């Protein structure tokens, strides 16, 4: 039988593929020729017992296969297991442990290498390294496991076990739907927890920060707790006084309410009129500041003349030419002696030209302190100026806070216009002076400008108040007569 050329080529190709496949399987899986090719290196493990491990069992590093178990040799104190490991797997020498573990329940053992450090030296460097016995772990033997299970089962009282089974049967009988619902809800809880895992992780990470902060502030927290304990102790000791105070609060609040209710018509008027006093004080701020500075010094110096020995010590000091007068700027002014008392037109173009820091007596308006210049109080413009009384008059009420005061106010509001007219002053002009006459039992307030004498009355009209204020000479304090005058009627 003659084979065609195509069939011969196919047979040759199949034979080559077979040989290559067998060679790859033999080298990679069976391990034939690995040592000759230099693709593996050797390490050893000393064990007291095999633990069920066998030759050609798998060797893993961090759970990843890295080689096979080679021949197992007996020693005087145990066995020595040869590990055939693939090159390229950098396994540290120092600290690495060899654990004989079971891959499944049927007892398929393998050796897992657990590193103890990350840096070298490594197992593939130098002579073959032997992992000592104190860094190995063997699984529990099947015989010991069965004996322990038998001892556990034998220790259980069969009668008690029967009672437990019966009670469990009664407990779960007919609750299949509830258990199914519980399992379904548990599954949903786990799904929700899985979805919220990023938030849960951030919460745990932030909790570490919070705990670290609390640990760092432990001393302050203990101090706060100690102070809080002292505070609560004081509150407990003062409990009777606190109770009396709390009991008294309603009465005090009621009295305060009555006072505010009775002052409601007149208190705004008083506060409005106090703006005039505030304006006067603000315009004299520089003088008041000097007064407050010099008053303590003056009082303290007054006691120096009475040292306490029953006598008073006085002296006289003439400070002539201290400081000397200013002459700079008066060069063209003819000196006038005190004996010349005739009238003479003053030189308005002459003045002290010395600098402010001169040692002479510097004077003149240009040297007046800038911070001492303050505006005079301003009078409210227009016909609405002047506080006066509110429409309908301002009268205090004697109500007890239960509503009677409001009723009285409504009753008095009806004749408010008549009372306002009766309380208005009458004015008479004689010899260039304005005389105001107030009815008995009436007090009125008005805005007043002491520089011009202008007065805006409660009726909104503008009056001219002379400084004499009738027959009483008060000078610059005439504005006081606006409040004191009616009281003397």
Secondary structure as UniProt FT lines:
FT   HELIX           5..25
FT   HELIX           26..30
FT   TURN            32..33
FT   HELIX           34..37
FT   STRAND          40..47
FT   TURN            51..52
FT   TURN            55..56
FT   STRAND          58..61
FT   TURN            62..63
FT   STRAND          64..74
FT   STRAND          79..86
FT   TURN            87..88
FT   TURN            94..95
FT   STRAND          97..102
FT   TURN            105..106
FT   STRAND          109..114
FT   TURN            123..124
FT   STRAND          130..131
FT   HELIX           133..135
FT   STRAND          136..137
FT   HELIX           142..154
FT   HELIX           158..172
FT   TURN            173..174
FT   HELIX           176..195
FT   HELIX           197..216
FT   HELIX           218..237
FT   HELIX           239..283
FT   HELIX           285..302
FT   HELIX           303..305
FT   TURN            320..321
FT   TURN            328..329
FT   TURN            331..332
FT   TURN            338..339
FT   TURN            348..349
FT   TURN            356..357
FT   HELIX           365..367
FT   HELIX           370..372
FT   TURN            383..384
FT   TURN            391..392
FT   HELIX           404..413
FT   TURN            414..415
FT   HELIX           416..423
FT   STRAND          426..430
FT   TURN            431..432
FT   STRAND          433..437
FT   TURN            440..441
FT   STRAND          447..449
FT   TURN            450..453
FT   STRAND          454..456
FT   TURN            458..459
FT   STRAND          462..464
FT   TURN            467..468
FT   TURN            470..471
FT   HELIX           475..480
FT   HELIX           481..484
FT   HELIX           486..488
//
